[in-house]
Amino acid sequence: MELELGEELKRSIESWKTEQDCNFLIKGQRFLDYKANQWEQQRLKKEQENIIQKHTTRFPTVNSITRVQRKQTNQLIKQSVQPSRLHAINSIRKKHKFSH
């Protein structure tokens, strides 16, 4: 259907061009060139969206990085701090409602 409509429009424009003895312009461009440019812009936009989506889903989100870093930091604290100091740190965290 869309192809038939495009072909009919093309024939109508060619007919108009012959009758008027000038090009059918849209925004200063021949209509067919204008339409081809629109299709190309749409194709490039879709291609760019696909590239962005492909790269976005491959990498972790900011929140997940933060969780991982927080977990690693907590593990380092537990490994390097004396047990009595670790208890004090955990008490402060609970008091101020910091998450682990």
Buried (B, 14 or more C-beta within 10 A) or exposed (E): EEEEEEEEEEEEBEEEBEEEEEEBEEEEBBBBEBBEEEEEEEEEEEEEEEEEEEEEEEEEEEEEEEEEEEEEEBEEBEEEEEEEEBEEBBEEEEEEEEEE
